[in-house]
Amino acid sequence: MPVELVDIVLLLAAAQGLFLAILILHRHRTVYANRFLGALILGYSLVLLHLFLDEIEFSFNHPILPFIALGLVFIVAPFHYLYSQYLMENRHRFFRRDGWHLLPLGLYYVIGSLVFIIFKSKMIHIARSDHENKIHAFYLSFNWIVILYSAFYIIFTLKLLSDYRKRIRDMFSSIEKIRLDWLKNITVMMASALSVFMIENILYLAGIDLSNQFTLSSTLIAVYIYALGYQGLFKSEIFHHPQYEKPIQEMVKMHVSTESKKYGKSGLSSEKARRIEKELVHLMDYEKPFLNSDLTLNQLADLLKVTPHNLSEVINTRLQQNFFDFINTYRVEQVKADLKNPDKIHLKVLAIAFDAGFNSKTAFNTIFKKITGKTPSQYRRAHL
């Protein structure tokens, strides 16, 4: 069969994915989560290679190939989930309890191998039906299993990201670089591709082939995987930086401790909590540690000579704030004082913000307006 343009595109995409997977697994494996990312892209590249072989009718005489390639779809959603979890918890080794995520893949190959051996002629017929411009009922049923299976992991990945975005506010005073907005957006992209795939399947059952046997959803999934690969390649290394690595690990420990031992049972007496609060306010007013743009809960706890868990409890229960809001409230007050100071009229607003501990223009503008109800420029004009 002559090679067409679509065949060349599939082959190039498979080669690109293979190169990206090798690059991630070989040169960027210091971030342990990247191993899941590399394995995910490698698996998808093998699927693309299978589609290429299918287009040139190589798999027509090798029906075992579609069976093997189909199983690889069971690693996309769970590996996306595991990549997200290991990245946001900064794990450095594989936890055996996470092995159950590979159970569906193992069951597919074990049970599928037995079915393929026992019903070999029937499976060959099913595999070859794809070359007759029609989709066998077996593949349609399999599609719905993949949809439900993937939806389960997408929901839990989004929940993970939501919980993570809340927890980092209890540990960091500046979160722009570790918010993982890019990962949330790519997860939503995955959900969108899965939704399109579901719509295509519903329409196909109604006799409407929306995009020539799921071409649209296949394209969206390809965009999602390569976006995840390249974004992860360039943005995940920040978690290996000492500035974030240890605090994130401490954050995970503190979260586990808080889940198992609520504040009410923490052992922190009211008298000790009042003392910590008094010392904290004094420290903030006179030593101004918030001017350090990278200030973390651990660092502030060290200055007060208390545990991060006890300090977090005081800030959350007695001051009714998380660490992020608590520190940035002081920074905004510092900015407000400087904006009203006639001696600093020559300074730009952004310079004043950076002097007060902010390290991002976007974050500063957002936080300042949230607290004061005005933009920094409006506030300065109103008070000078």
N, C-alpha and C positions, 0 to 999 in steps of 0.2 A: 504494500500500500504506500503511495507517495506521501512524503512528509508535508504537512500543511502548516500555515502560520500558527494555528492554535497549538500544534505539537511543539513548535520551536519555543513558544511562550511558556508552555508547561515545563519543558526541559530546562530553560534558563531560570525559571522560578525555583525549580528543584535544586539546581546547582547553586543559586544564590543562597537558598536556605541552608544547604549543606555547608557552604563557606561560613555563613553567620553562626551556625551551630558549633562548628569547629573553633571559630574565633572565641566564642563565649566560653566553651568548655576548656579551652587551652590557656587563654590569656586572662580571663576574667572570672576564674573560679575561686578567687579569694573571698568573694561574697558567695556564701554557700548556696543561697537561693538561686543564683545564676545557673546552677547545675540542673535545676528543674526547667529553667528557661531554655537552656541549650538542648535538653532532652526533648522538650516539647517541639522546638523548631526542627530538630532532627527527625522526629516522628512525622511531622507534617511534610517535610521534604520527601520522605519515603512515600507518603500518600500521593504527592504530586508526581513522583517518578512512576508510581503505579498508573496514574491517570494517563501519563505519556505512553506507557507501554500498552495501555488499553486502547488509546487512540490509534496506534499503529497496528493494533490487533495482535500484538505479541501474546497478551494474556488469553487470547482466544484458545490457544493450544496449551495454556498453562493456567487452568482454572484455580489452582491453589493460590495464585497471586492476589486475586480479589478478596479471598477469604482472609489472607494475612493482612492486607491493607485495611480492611474494614475494622479489624481489631484495634488499629492505632488510633481511631477516633476516641477510644476510651481513655487516652492519656491527656487529651487537650484540656478539658475542663478541670480534672483533678490536679494536673500539673500547674495550671493557672492558679488554682486555689493554694496549692502548696508553695508555689513561688511567692505569692502575696504574703502568706503566713510567715514563711521563713525570712522574708525580707523585712517585714515590719517588726519581727521579734528578734532580728539579727542573730539567728541561730547559726552555729558552727559545725553541727553534726546532724546526721539523720536520726530521728526518733523512731524506734521500732514500731511504736503504736501507729505511726502514719502509714505503715505498710498495708493497712487494710484498704487504702485508697487504690491500690493496685489489684485488689480482689476481683472486680468486674472484668478487668483485662485478662487475668489468669483464668477465670471461669469461662470466658469467651473462647480462649484458645483450647482449653481442656475439653469442654463440652463440644465446641465446634469441630475439633479434630475427630472426636468419636462420630459425630453426625456425618462429617465429610467422608470418613472411611466407610461407614455403614450404608450411607445413601449417596455414594460417589456419583453414580450416573445422574441422579436427580440434581445434585449440587452443580454438576457440570452443565446441565440444562439451564439451571438458574443463572449461572455465571455467563453463559453465552446469550441469554435472552437480552442482555444489555446491548448487544451488537445488533439487535433487531429493532432499535428505536422505540423500545417500550421498557417500562420498569416493572420488574416482577413484584408480586405481592410480598415476597420475602423481604425485599429491599425497602418497600414502603413501611412495613411493620418495624423493620430495624431502625428506620428514620425516626419513628415516634419514640422508640426506646432511647435513642441518642438525644432527642429533644428534651424529654423528661429528665434524663440523667444529667444533662448539661445545665438545665434550668436550676436543678437542685444546687449545683456547685456555684452557679452565678449568684444566687440569693445569699448563700453563706459567705461568698467572697465579698459582696457588698456590705454585709453585716460586719465582717472582719474590718473592713476599711472604715466603716462608721465608728466602730468601737475604738479603733486605733486613733482616729482623728480627735476623739474625746480624751483618750489617755495621754496623748502628747501634750495636751494643755495643762496637765498636772505635773509635767516634768520640765518642759522647756518654755523659755520666755520669748523665743523667736522660732517660728515653725515653718517659715516659707519654704526652706529647702527640703523639708522632710514631710510635708503634708501629703505627698503621694497623690496629688490631683491628677497627674498624668496616668497613674495606674487605675484610678477610679474611672477616668474617661475611657480608657481602653477596655475596662471591664464592661462599661455601658455599651461600647462599640460591639463587644462580643454578644451582649444581650440583644442588640439590634439585629445583628447577623442571624442569631438564632430565631428571632421573631420572624424575620423574612423567610427563613427556611421553613418555619412552621406554616406560614401563610401559603408558601409554594406547595407544601404537601397537602394542605386542605383543598386548595384549588385543583391540584392534580387529581385528587379523589373525586372532584366534581367534574372532571373531564377537561380542565383548563391547564395547559402547560404554559405557565407564566413566562419562563425564561429558558426554554430548551433544556429541560431536565435539571433544574436547580442551578443554572449557571450564575444567576444573580447572587444567591446566598453563598455560593462557592467563592465568588470574587470577593465578597465582603469578609468572609472568613480569612481569606488570604491576606487582605489588607490588615485585618485585626492582628494576625499572627506576626506579620513583619513589623507592624507598628509596635507591638509588645516587645519584639526582639531588639529593635534599634533603640527604643526608649529605655528599655531595661539596661542595654549595653552602656549607654551614656549617663544614666541617672542613678543607677543603683550603687555605684562606687561611693557615693556620699555616705552610705551606711557603714563603710569600712573606715571612715575617718574617726580618729580618737575622740573628737569633739562630740560625736553622736553615738559611737559604738557602745561605750560603757553606760551612759545614761539610759539608752534604750533597753539594754539588758537589765539594768536596775528597775526600769519602769515595768518590765514584764514580771520581775520578782515581786515588786510592790503590788501589782495588780492581782497576782495569784494570792499573795498574803491577804489583801483586802477582801478578796472573794471568799477566802476560807475563814477570815476573822474580821468581822465588821468593826467599824469604828467604836461601836458601843461596847465591844469586848476587847479593845486594844490594850487596856491596862493604863491608858493615859488619864491621870486624875484631873479633876477640874482645876485644882490648884496649880499643877504643873502646866496645864494648857494655858492658864492665864499668865503664868510666868513667861512661857515661850512667846505668847502673843505680845506681851509688853516688851520683851527683848527684841522681837522682830520689828515692831514699829519703831523702836529707838534706833535700831540698826539702819532701817530704811531711811529714816529722817536725817540721820547725822553722817552715816558713812556712804550712803547712796550706792549700794552694790548694783542697783538696777541700771547704772550707767554702762555696765558691762553688757554688750549686746548679746553675748553668748551665755549669759547667766542661766544655770540650771538649778533645779530643786536640790540636787546633791551638793552643789557648791554653796548655796545659801544655808543648807543644813550644816555644812562643815563650819561656816562662819559662826553659826549659833551654837555649835557643839551639841546638836541633837540629831536624832535619826531622821532620814528623809520621810519615813512613814509618819512619825509624830508631827513633823512640820506640815506635811500635806494635810493631816487631820485638822490641825489648828487653822490652816488657811481655808479649808473647805467647810468646817463646821462652825467656827467662831467668826470668821470674816466673810463667810458665805460667798467665796469666790474660788475659782481654780487658780493654779499658780500663774498661768499665762495672763489672765485678766488682772490678777493682783499686781504683778510686776509692771504690766503695761499701763495700769492706772497711774502708778507713780511716774512713769515716763511721760505720760500725757500732762500730768501736773507740772513736771519740770519744763516741758515745752510751753505750756501756758504761761508760766512765770517768765520765761525767756522772751516770748512773743510780746509780753506787756512791758518788757524792760526797754526803755528808750536808748540805753547804752548799746543794745544789740540790734538796733534798727537796720544797721548795715549788713547784718548777716542774713543769708537766704534761709527760707523756712526749712529746706531740706538739711542744711548744715546744722541748724538747731536741733532737728529731729535726730540726726546721727549722733550729735553730742549727748543727747538724752538717753541713748541706748538703742534706738531703732536702727535696723540695718537694711530696711527695705522701704522704698518710697510707697509702694502699693499698700503694704501692711500698715505703715504709719498713717496714711490718709484714711484708710478704712477704720482703724481703731480710734483715731482722733475724732472723726465725725460721729462714730457710734457713741462716744462718751460725751462729747460737747454739743452735738447736733449741728455743728458748723464745720466748714473746711478750715484748715489752718490759716489760709489767706483771709477769709472772712473774719476769723477770730482776731487776727492781728489788726485789721482795719477797724474793728469795733472797739479795740482797747488802746489804740494809739491815735 
